[in-house]
Amino acid sequence: MEKFIISKNKNVTEEEGKSLTISQGSSTTKSVDVGMNTSLHASLLDFGASVSASFHEGSSHTLSTEQGKGKSWSESIGLNTADSAYYNGNIRYFNRGTAPIYNAEPTTSLVLDTGKKAKTLFTVKTKENQKAQVVKPGDSYPRKGLAPISMRSMDDFGSTPIPLSYDQLNDLEKGTPLSLETDQFAGDYIKVINGNQSSPEPWTYWLTQIEQSSARLILNDGDTETERRIAARTAEGYDQETKPEVTLGEAMELTFGIPKSDKPAYKGDLIQYVFDENTAKEVKKQLKNMGDQADLQNVKLKAGMQVMLKTNLVHNGSFQNEFGDWGEKLGSLTIEKGQGPDSENVLSISEFGGICQEWIKVLPETNYKVELTVKQDAGDGSEVTIASKDGKELGKLAIKEKESTGEFKTYTFNFHSGQNTEVGLYFVYLASSGTTHPMNVTNFKITRR
């Protein structure tokens, strides 16, 4: 969901009447929210691994807003307490898999708020005019550069608009996040044998078989997640099945080209492992049986195992998803698209200065490196700080330029996590009186050392 439009008029595409377009605070939810099972987590820390209670298959995209000054939203569109507003979401489908999907039809829920407070406002299957004929791996429909499609009705005829109550609209205005969650989809595949294409067949049957007979590996670099499935024996019939045994190290090399090493790395960044609880129990058992030769990369994969390989702990460090998980924003902060050294998005802060922050999940007693790319005027000052939840400073870097070169520079510093499992990453910009250009920053990274 890139933005949504709220209108008092049932036909939210009409120019007549009043409407609001909301596109602030975008974030894409990770498929793994790293929680902690204390007993399992502690036993795997020495191997650079943590345990999540919430691996899930779906994905979601969230828009949130902040209370502004002036008229309220209901006043702006002339909404009374007994009225309903109407929702028009501007959406795009993404294929994160490794094969194309034809006739893609996701089932989507619009969810207000998060966690235990989350309320599903509606669930709807893609309409005929929203079906994607084909979405290639890593691509989207509509493709980037084209306008998104509209989701504004609950039936194929457009006669049942999607309503939001007066109270729900007020919750949104106060900053309550609104998410589109996709937990299932329908679509087809096409086989090509000796140059001949088969008729489209549904993915559903094969996806079920694949999930039941494979392990799931996810590579997360902070901005993107790439998922791979690798065939594995089942736990119940492990000794009887004829599939080749596959270790975690072999799977990492086969799927992502990560060679076996004492310190496995992807593109120079060390791997931090995350397991779901069932996988963690199996890994713990296998490591115990290895004795002094215990090595995560020698763990034998079994069907149903789920492993995330994290290289960058900062989510949305190049602001690909606007502000995403960045919170506590103060000052004149904007996202400028394509203005980074390699056309990344950048966080731009005006001459008045500003602050932003993100919470980062870390392993206790572990060394980390912080990296970021900055462009700022001479005389201006910026600081990057890592601090615990109780405010203790764990690491800090002050950035001061002697001259204005108009070029981006990369800066790094190190910190030790101590007893912490979560730390705050803070970026502060203080403009000088002679500032003539906004400060730009991007490519935040936190990696294991």
C-alpha positions, -999 to 999 in steps of 0.1 A, spaced: 0 0 0 17 32 -12 -10 56 -1 -47 57 7 -75 82 -1 -103 89 24 -135 105 11 -170 112 23 -183 104 -12 -189 68 -20 -171 73 -54 -137 81 -40 -123 88 -75 -147 117 -81 -132 151 -81 -163 165 -65 -165 166 -27 -137 166 -2 -110 139 1 -77 133 19 -47 115 4 -25 99 31 11 86 23 32 93 54 52 68 74 55 38 51 70 5 63 72 -31 50 68 -57 77 96 -83 80 85 -119 77 103 -126 110 98 -105 141 127 -114 163 113 -122 197 130 -143 224 125 -177 241 149 -172 270 159 -208 276 165 -216 239 180 -182 232 207 -184 259 219 -218 247 225 -206 211 241 -172 219 277 -186 216 268 -196 180 257 -161 171 220 -171 170 187 -159 184 152 -174 186 120 -159 172 85 -168 183 69 -153 152 81 -166 118 52 -162 95 45 -167 58 26 -136 50 36 -100 44 22 -67 53 26 -31 44 18 -3 68 11 34 66 10 55 98 5 92 103 12 118 129 -12 144 144 -8 177 126 -21 212 132 -52 227 117 -85 210 109 -91 174 118 -96 148 91 -133 145 98 -137 183 96 -116 184 64 -139 161 45 -171 172 63 -177 140 82 -202 138 110 -202 112 139 -230 92 122 -213 91 88 -189 66 72 -158 76 53 -147 56 23 -113 40 17 -94 38 -16 -60 21 -12 -33 25 -39 -15 -9 -39 12 -29 -57 19 -67 -58 55 -79 -52 69 -114 -60 96 -122 -35 99 -158 -47 121 -175 -73 95 -184 -100 69 -163 -119 33 -164 -110 5 -161 -135 -30 -148 -128 -20 -137 -94 -49 -130 -70 -39 -122 -34 -63 -123 -5 -58 -91 16 -70 -78 49 -71 -42 60 -59 -41 96 -61 -11 120 -35 -10 148 -10 -38 157 -4 -66 181 -33 -74 205 -51 -42 196 -52 -51 159 -87 -51 143 -94 -65 109 -116 -40 91 -122 -61 60 -108 -91 40 -112 -92 3 -99 -113 -26 -85 -95 -57 -112 -85 -81 -111 -94 -118 -98 -60 -129 -70 -62 -103 -56 -96 -113 -20 -96 -124 -14 -116 -156 22 -123 -146 46 -111 -119 82 -122 -124 105 -130 -95 117 -98 -78 93 -77 -99 60 -60 -91 26 -54 -106 22 -27 -116 59 -23 -123 78 5 -105 75 37 -124 38 30 -132 9 42 -111 -4 17 -85 -38 0 -88 -68 10 -67 -85 -12 -40 -117 6 -31 -146 -19 -32 -156 -53 -17 -173 -67 -47 -165 -72 -84 -190 -45 -95 -177 -16 -74 -211 -12 -57 -199 -19 -21 -172 6 -11 -149 0 18 -162 20 48 -143 35 78 -163 47 108 -159 81 124 -140 66 153 -117 46 130 -109 77 110 -100 95 143 -78 66 153 -59 69 120 -54 106 124 -39 101 158 -12 79 143 -27 44 146 -11 23 118 -32 9 90 -18 -22 73 -26 -44 43 -18 -80 52 -15 -107 26 -15 -142 41 -25 -163 10 -28 -160 -28 -41 -178 -58 -21 -181 -90 -8 -204 -117 25 -218 -129 34 -229 -164 58 -257 -172 82 -256 -201 93 -290 -214 115 -293 -245 104 -258 -255 67 -265 -252 46 -247 -226 19 -264 -206 -15 -249 -198 -15 -229 -166 -20 -250 -134 -26 -237 -99 3 -232 -75 -17 -242 -45 -11 -280 -46 26 -277 -53 32 -250 -27 17 -273 0 40 -301 -11 71 -279 -12 65 -265 23 60 -301 37 92 -314 22 117 -285 24 135 -262 49 131 -224 46 160 -201 44 156 -163 44 184 -138 37 178 -104 52 200 -74 45 179 -49 62 162 -35 31 152 -67 14 144 -104 22 151 -132 -2 136 -165 5 147 -199 -7 135 -235 -2 158 -265 -1 146 -301 -2 151 -319 31 142 -351 48 113 -352 73 120 -357 110 97 -387 111 112 -406 83 148 -392 83 166 -425 83 143 -442 57 141 -414 31 164 -414 1 168 -376 -3 204 -365 2 213 -351 36 218 -314 36 236 -294 63 229 -257 70 263 -248 57 257 -266 24 223 -250 21 237 -215 26 263 -221 -1 237 -236 -25 211 -209 -21 231 -177 -14 267 -186 -23 279 -182 13 310 -204 16 316 -224 48 338 -205 72 344 -200 109 327 -167 104 303 -170 75 296 -138 57 275 -125 28 292 -97 8 316 -91 36 290 -88 63 289 -115 91 258 -136 94 236 -135 125 212 -165 126 176 -164 137 156 -197 142 119 -203 150 113 -221 183 109 -256 168 140 -252 147 159 -239 177 150 -270 197 162 -293 169 194 -273 164 201 -273 202 197 -311 202 220 -317 173 247 -293 187 246 -312 220 252 -345 202 282 -330 183 300 -323 216 333 -304 213 329 -303 175 296 -284 177 292 -261 146 259 -246 134 269 -251 98 270 -289 104 234 -290 116 214 -313 93 183 -296 79 149 -312 82 116 -304 65 98 -276 82 130 -259 96 130 -221 93 163 -201 94 169 -164 88 203 -152 79 206 -115 89 235 -94 77 223 -59 85 203 -54 117 190 -19 107 156 -23 91 151 0 61 186 16 65 185 32 30 149 44 35 136 22 7 103 21 25 102 58 35 106 62 73 96 26 80 107 15 115 124 49 122 106 66 151 110 96 174 114 119 145 120 156 154 128 185 131 123 190 93 128 155 81 120 143 46 128 113 24 144 122 -10 141 94 -35 172 84 -56 195 110 -42 220 87 -25 255 79 -39 241 49 -58 206 63 -63 194 51 -29 168 71 -10 182 95 16 170 110 48 172 148 43 173 172 72 170 210 67 191 238 81 170 236 113 184 202 123 166 171 134 167 137 152 156 102 143 159 68 160 153 31 155 153 1 180 177 -27 170 176 -63 182 211 -75 192 228 -105 208 242 -99 243 280 -96 248 286 -92 211 308 -68 191 291 -48 163 301 -23 137 279 7 127 282 22 92 264 51 75 269 74 45 266 112 51 268 144 30 267 177 50 281 212 48 313 224 65 307 236 101 276 214 105 276 187 131 260 153 133 262 125 158 254 88 157 248 71 191 241 36 203 224 35 237 207 9 259 170 12 268 180 28 302 200 55 284 235 41 288 257 51 259 274 21 243 290 39 213 292 73 196 305 90 166 307 128 160 309 139 123 323 173 114 334 184 79 362 210 74 349 219 39 318 214 18 326 190 -10 291 180 -20 301 144 -18 289 115 4 314 99 28 311 66 47 317 66 85 321 36 108 325 30 146 322 0 169 303 -9 200 298 -38 224 262 -48 233 269 -57 269 239 -74 286 214 -58 261 192 -76 237 178 -43 222 196 -10 217 186 24 202 203 38 171 201 76 173 211 101 146 212 138 155 220 167 131 229 202 143 231 228 115 254 257 117 244 293 109 261 291 76 243 260 63 232 263 27 222 228 18 202 201 37 221 172 53 216 138 36 222 104 52 216 69 40 229 33 41 227 27 79 242 -7 87 248 -26 120 267 -58 115 285 -83 137 323 -80 140 
